[in-house]
Amino acid sequence: MEIIKCGTEVISKIEQIHGIITCASIRFDKCVYEFSYFRNGDYKAVWLSEFEFTIDKENIKQKIGFKKE
């Protein structure tokens, strides 16, 4: 499975809020991301699916899992 790296800057599709991916949560075959941002001086964090935000950079995904030797 490939996920977006934590620390990646993204923009939410709703209200065009700029924030950072601070966590990835994987359950079964789905991944949701914690999107952290500041709004009016307050820190906020919400969980978003990948289709709910955009990324300016390419090749920001990384493989996860255990390496078999």
Secondary structure as UniProt FT lines:
FT   STRAND          2..4
FT   TURN            6..7
FT   STRAND          9..12
FT   TURN            15..16
FT   STRAND          18..27
FT   TURN            28..29
FT   STRAND          30..39
FT   TURN            40..41
FT   STRAND          42..49
FT   HELIX           50..52
FT   STRAND          53..55
FT   STRAND          61..63
//
